[in-house]
């Protein structure tokens, strides 16, 4: 039976965890007034940790924001009912580090290159900044807005000073660009290498596989292009197939054919979506997963060029997609939708309702990024209300933290997370925030 101390009732609690700090299985009688801080102190003392590790607490997959008594009263649980409370390592409050000036909207940002930020803008330019916010180089890659880009992982033939960038644009093409960084890292240069021709409508995304030898492009035309990352010695697409407006531009740079970017053709085309494709990514098994405005998530056998599995979500157009850590959530995909939800889908099921993990936003989410640590449970989402939210897959009810960018007055269009830094791209330009990961709190 629940006991009382100085008229404060106590509640029976059993603690569980999936962290590296497990407690022996036992029942605790906890004052109902205790909140996160007191519970965290208890765990640290019970474990006799030499260095304090802050914890957060989950009850029925919902983060505990108030006291245990307040949670019990809200849920209608009795004082004698044993609460199973899971503790996880706390994420420190995000801290704004800097902003990177841009004159136009920024669709995409990468924090993957150590010491640098790469951005893609609606003015068609790629830019590279160092951590001191210095612009090292900017180059016009497309004559129309860039909608997406990625830093292609280095191949065995790459040198440490060279990196390959892939971009997708409203000009109906994707492009490969070589980035060169000198040893002193004070300047940078960009050289267009190839343009990728397939799509008949604006491109929405581009993504590389983990080894950097293949790309996927997605488009409003409902097609997904599969490409290698080799730069051809000669054009693979005849000039006659290039759009008239694009042909004029290429005539202006065709004086030196050796320096002109070569036109690439796709290795394969994946056809199954019946509306725009929002995003396509490679899976951990080097297959592919895509989502689109036809309210479907599709899994692909890239080699056979067929759709092998479809999840249909009625009236749920998807805006973005990412893959969780394979160690913690294999065979799943996290997708955001115009109905203001982000949902973890089981790729082995055909029913959209098979997932109970759905995260609700006040505004339409536009972009997603997982914490980079293997086994990570946290991800960030950017939304049209100008707010970036930090979530944990173990806490469905509420976000772990949220932070406004550009005072919440402009849309977030892209997010990236690497090495404790979250880069945010959107209508207000770029902001960079320090966001710790579970297991890295000092």
Protein Blocks (a to p, Z undefined) as FASTA:
>chain_A
ZZdeehiacdddddddfbfbdcddddddddfkbcfklmmmmmmmmnopabdcdddddeeh
iacfbdfklmmmmnopafklccdddddddddddddfbdcddfbdcfbdcfkbghiacddd
fkopacdddfkopafbdcdfbfcdcfbdcdddddfkbcfkbccdddddfkopacdddddd
dfklpaccdddfbdcdfbfcdcfbdcddfkopaccdddfkopacdddfbdcfbdfbdfkl
pcfklmmmmmmmmmpmmlpccddddfbdcdfbfbdcfbdcddfkopacdddfkopacddd
fklopafbdcddehiacfbdcdddfklmghiacdddfkopacdddfkbcbfklpcbdcdd
fbdcfbdcddfbghiabdcdddfkopacdddfklmkbcfbdcdeehlpaccfbdcdeehi
acdddfkopaddddddehiaZZ
